[in-house]
Amino acid sequence: MTLKTGEMERIYIPTVNRAKDQITFEGLPKSLQDKTTLVVQSWERHQYHYDCDYLVLPEEITLSDYLCLAKTRDFIHKTGRNQKYVMVDDDVRFKRRNSKYSTGISDMEKSNRQCNEEDILEMFQLCSDWLDEPEVSFCGPAYSENPPSDKAYSSNAALTNCVFYNGPDFSPFLEELHTTEVRYAEDNLFILSLLSKGFGNRVSQIFCLENVSLKGKLQDTVWNKTEYNDVWRDHNRIQEIFPDFFKVLLDEHGNRVSGGFRNFGKVRTSYSMCYKASQKRKETTTGYDNLVATMEEYEKVEKPKKPEKQPDYPFKLEVHIFNKGHCNRFAETIGKALSSNRRRFFYNDGKRVLPKNATFTELRSNPISKTITHKTRLESQHWRNTVDFSQDAFVPYITFTVTFRTREQHAKFAKRVKQKITLNKKSIRFPQRRMRVWKYNWVSQWKDCNPKYPVYIVSKGRADSRLTAKTFEKCNIPYYIVIEPQEYDEYAVLIDPKKILTLPFSNHGDGPGRARNWCWDHSLSNGFKRHWVCDDNIDGFTRLHRGRRHPVADGGMFRVIEEFVDRYKNVPIAGPQYRFHALETESYPPFVLNTRIYSCLLIENSCEYRWRGRYNEDTIICLDVLKAGHCTMLFNNLLQNKMVTQAMKGGNTDEFYDAEGTYKKSLMLEAEHPDVAKVVWKYNRWHHDVDYKPFKANKPIYIDGHDPKPHNKNTEYYPFKLEKI
């Protein structure tokens, strides 16, 4: 038999200290030896003279490294990630079992025999064909010491010493798999990692192998210094990662049950259960309620016509001025005599007064208004034992309302005050504030300043821009970017593959909610209480404090929000406000209760509501939790510089809005929550309008044992300092 050309592309044999004892290689047919690569450590490469290819490991991977073998296998997996490849130990002999076990008809005298060249080629062809089946990503022969099955193969079972892989199947997930966690049972851990991701295997019961070293026929140079405590520690680590599928067996006295590897203790590994659990998770994640059916009745109603365009003029503009000196300057600029008793006027550039008469007259006895404070609000009363927050309003000295009768007068006024004033701009500040160039940013003054919960960025079609990822990189905030499999290569050339999570679905047309639920499941599977999920078009974060929005340099404010929200038992959703909704001159509380949270959300994993809806899924989930009596918290101490809707290519812009506009987006929200949401025309497009007033009665409830009394202990945990950028 000859192996089909182009099937198994490469055979990798990791080896060390066996320059003249290549049992596996010497037992292969010549056609397979030609596809073989010996993987050797750099210090002994010169000792090997076999006629084959060589892959030399990085110099730091040596026998002195505790994770030597695990790192070697990881290096091979990354080398072969785009191939159909075999990884086989250097001390293996292949056998063929008597067919009586699987067919009932004996074809040899003994229970098994050594494989000849034809048998080995047949085994390789069989495994290669299996890898072409959609449910098989890795496979191989059984271990000869395990009793044979009554079938030709078993599925999702143990594999060891020789494994055939279809690299492209799991290449996008390779950095997520547990390849270098342990020294002992590293193959068990890798198999569980693959099965837990839904990559199935197949184990031949016709072909099997024996390990020559374990039979004492060849010196063992890798495991000859094995220590009992090391094995137990590594086994416990695997049990921590996969507690439902890997068990360290103990007797009634708490001691390890004898047996297993080197008789250091038995374990029980449930491979099939691990794979089945992955399929259940897949069903949960991929089964998504896009709410399209909910809209059917609503879509039968004729789409309303856009409101008739109202005349642009007369047009009113508010001009805010913050001191008396600037009032005089404004009067001079527009050539008009102004007074505090006449704050409304029509502008006519042709009726300018003489410069000496263009002044401002103050007629009020007490023109200085009191500042507007947030400190009486409920939210400010809760803001105790955390970082300082102060944001009282800068109240204008005076506000003039200027009316323009024509576009010409409007344009001349704008030229006089040297500002761009569109019809969408309802107010300006005079004189215009200079563009602020921030020279300082907020830096956390404690070591563990990053978020304690995982941070996910759901991204599509934005590998080049990746604004949120760049922001987190700049702030050294750990994150995952969650992408669809067809875009892996585009993202992997720009982002560390260890940070990339690849979804098990693509181009589903259901919006980002499906991917966000997948992130939720990923966080749950890793044992976290909450997780962050962010849009991919956030260009920085700032801290609002004392009338300034200085950039943040790290993840400290995220940690502050986490610790604050964890004080409450009924706040399943929280997140930062948009930067353009929190002005430096206005008064705001540190957070706002019971409103929408968009684009960057901290979600409690035990929340009974999940993402749903093709559009407006963020508003829908917020209304779901609010109607259940829970609270949301929109934080003003941390602001996100979110790009406005439809301003960037990629994401929902490409998938929905460019083709469909925003009407269906708003209609879906009204269809799902008609009591509080309506479709309206604003911002020059169809939009939704939500009434959050019914949820004012929802009050945050402290967890048991939390002391809300003011003290400085917690505040000292989170010191910040403005430092020069």
ABEGO torsion letter per residue (X at the ends): XBBBBGBBABBBBBBBGBAABBAAAAABBAAAAAABBBBBBAAAAAABABBBBBBBBBAABBAABAAAAAAAAAAAAAAAAABBBBBBBAABBBBBBBAAAAAGBBABABABBBBBAAAAAAAAAAAAAAAABAABABBEBBBAABBBBABABBBGBBBBGBBBBBAAAAAAAAAABBAAABABGAAAAAAAAAAAAGBBBBBBAABBBBBAAAAGABBBAAAAABBAAAAAAAAAAAAAABAAABBBBBBAAGBBBBEEBGGAEBBBBBAAAAAAAAAAAAAAAABBBAGAAAAAAAAABBBBBBBBBBBAOBBBBBBBBABAAAAAAAAAAAGBBBBAABABBBBBAAABBBAAABBBBBABABABBBBBBAAABAAAAABBGBBBBBBBBBBBABBBBBBBABAAAAAAAAAAAGBBBBAABABBBOBBBBBBBBABBBBBABABABBABBBBBBBBGAAAAGAAAAAAAAAGBBBBBBBBAAAAAAAAAABBAAABBBBABBGAGAEAAAAAAAAAAAAAAAGBABBBBBBAABBEBBBBBGGBBBBBABAAAAAAAAAAAAABAABABBEBBBAAABBAABBBBABBBGBBBBGBBBBBAABABBBBEABGAAAAAAAAAAAAGBBBBBBAABBBBBBBBGABBEEAAAAAAAAAEAAAAAAAAAAABAAABBBBBBGGBBBBBBBAAAAAABBBBBBBGBBABBBAAAAAABBBBBBBX
